[in-house]
Amino acid sequence: MRFLSGHRPDYDLTYDDLFVVPNRSDVASRFDVDLATTDGTGTTVPLVVANMTAIAGKRMAETVARRGGLVVLPQDVPEAAAADTIAFVKSRNLVADTPVTLGPDDLMAHAQALIPKRAHGLLVVVDDDRRPVGLIPRTPPGGELDMFGQLRESMHPIPVLLPDSTDPRQVFDALTEANVEMAVLTDPDGRLTGVLTRVGALRAGIYRPNVDADGRLRVATAVGINGDVVSKARALVAAGTDLLVVDTAHGHQEKMLTALAAVADADLGVPIAAGNVVSAEGTRDLIDAGASIVKVGVGPGAMCTTRMMTGVGRPQFSAVAECAATARQLGAAVWADGGIRHPRDVALAVAAGAANVMVGSWFAGTYESPGDLHTDADGEYKVSFGMASKRAVAARSSADSAYDRARKSLFEEGISSSRIRIDPERPSVEDLIDHICAGVRSTATYTGARTLSELHEKVVLGVQSAAGFAEGRPLPGGW
Ligand code: XMP
């Protein structure tokens, strides 16, 4: 990474402050760019989903890992529930998506409540042996249905039913030929394996799933720094988690270093990420205590009020650049955590030296996030909240006395409820991953880079004014 002559200021910068200067490039196609990372997470795209309750659930975990990313399950999830989610993710098919299913005797109202959990907008009706027998589409807005009718009365025949060994390219061709969007795939006994849409078949040819040594999807889990952290970490590793994140808002504190060192000393056999910090000293101390990945970011998150409450934090690009340089010298890596709102932010975080980029709130507004789908006059949305908000603190301290709960709730540093819109153009996290990866691949071709490491090495950056940033925003409505 270097700055255009005369452009390196002596103050800290964030993503919006920067632009990438096109280099002379011999990378002709975006498909020549490999987005795989080298930090031991196995990610084949540089995306990690933040350990936030409103974002990182089982559905998000399978979908993102299938496209090569990694989801970190929040530390507030009870151990047994985390173990269930890990087992679910590990049992998923690497190509076929998991549909929502009901039996023929179930009611339409139940089906219509479940279908919005899937971007593909269909439910598969299965018999007692899990053999697919019909499809139920989502009711169009204003459409009338007998919500108390049984599914057997209104299910549609399955237009494309194929063995799960069918090559995704052939699935795509069969769907195109039949002019439908989704195939149902079955195992040799005719039982449901999953579904594949046309775009899912295309994605199967573009992305590589993030898999463990046994070929199962990977998933990570966070632990806090309070209580018996080692026992919790041990239980999560026994349940199959692929990576532990020792996480607290102020990662450069003694309690964190003690907890992290204890987890590292337990030698559990999985990589350990820890954070959050924003300085070289913080990075060094976390690596010394046993982290191989350092999570960088204090206050850039969409749900954070830390900077407004405390003045503490650091503009994210400079924080990532400094921490990444230190981590690199020590043979470790960093994740850029928070403040990602555009594909360009991911490209700039990688340019700064991040191995992976952590995304939270942006992915809350997708069908794969765990919350319920709501609709108002402006369209569909989900509700998200910060992990240091009154709402999250209340959930975390539910076992405390009423007095302690009330006392803790006075120290919130996050937003308790925010409506995150579902973008009608990109309602699924997979659409957002496509969007981000298209942007980062293109940044790499402009930079002359074939890998993310080359992007970091070769990138030339300039600093722009607010007007310069505004100039780059499209004007979809015209003048
Ligand atoms: P985005 O911008 O993707 O950022 O939502 C995700 C990161 O934000 C952090 N986070 C918080 N920070 N108060 C904070 O100060 C909060 O309530 C809060 N919740 C999440 C966290 O690092 C996450 O990964």
Boltz pocket constraint, residues with backbone or C-beta under 6 A from the ligand:
constraints:
  - pocket:
      binder: B
      contacts: [[A, 50], [A, 51], [A, 52], [A, 249], [A, 276], [A, 297], [A, 299], [A, 300], [A, 301], [A, 302], [A, 303], [A, 304], [A, 305], [A, 306], [A, 337], [A, 338], [A, 339], [A, 340], [A, 358], [A, 359], [A, 360], [A, 361], [A, 362], [A, 385], [A, 386], [A, 387], [A, 388], [A, 389], [A, 413], [A, 414], [A, 415]]
      max_distance: 6.0
